[in-house]
């Protein structure tokens, strides 16, 4: 249907209301489809980054425990050697 025919038959307020309705429908369509897909992709990317950060933190904790055990062993050996020297 032609825009001018709608204006002629129903009047300008009805034509404007129909235009606003169409605009709202297009905007909702954009938000529901395009924008939600982009937000979902961003969320998945951020989720992947967080998972990798957690994995790296766990690896660092494991490595730190190993280093701490090695340090404690070295301290124990040195303290035993110093005790032997003092005797």
Protein Blocks (a to p, Z undefined) as FASTA:
>chain_A
ZZklmmmmnojklmmmmmmmmmmmmmmmmmmmmmmmmmmmmmmmmmmmmmmmmmmmmmmm
mmmmmmmmmmmmmmmmmmmmmmmmmZZ
